[in-house]
Amino acid sequence: MTDLPLLDETTSYALVMQALESIGGPAKVYRNPRMAFAFNSVRHLVVEGQDIEIRYGEISTPAIATVQGWVWEIHDEDIELLMKPIKKKA
């Protein structure tokens, strides 16, 4: 997926929220913990050509979503930015 444009924070937020809404919303992921080793603890969705990984949380780890290096923590009704993509020096 190297042909896709790099995302900014606003666009990555919108894509992750769109992915979450397609599976029932942030609360559906946040309130539905899975064991880390379960077969269904991670979902991969494609929204507007972008691969989005949704990782369900458990007691000791938060639910997170990632897209192009942007990492978002999933809460009941919204998401919060945890990390931005690392910029490589030329």
C-alpha positions, 0 to 999 in steps of 0.5 A, a space after each residue: 500500500 505504498 501508493 497511498 498518500 501519507 495520512 495526517 492526524 485528522 484523516 487517520 482519526 476519521 478513517 479509524 472512526 469509520 472502521 470502528 463504526 462499521 463494526 458497531 462503534 468504539 464501545 463495541 470494541 472497548 466493552 468486548 475484551 478478548 484474550 490476547 492469544 484468542 483467534 479473534 483478538 485482532 481485526 483487519 479492515 480496509 477503509 478507503 484503501 487504508 489497512 486498519 488494524 483493530 486490536 481488542 483490549 483486555 484487562 491489562 492492555 488497552 484496545 487500540 487501532 493503527 493505521 499507517 503508524 498512527 496509534 489510537 487508544 479506543 475508549 467507550 465513545 471516542 479514541 485518543 492519539 497514543 503515537 504518531 508515525 516515526 519520521 525517518 531522517 534522510 
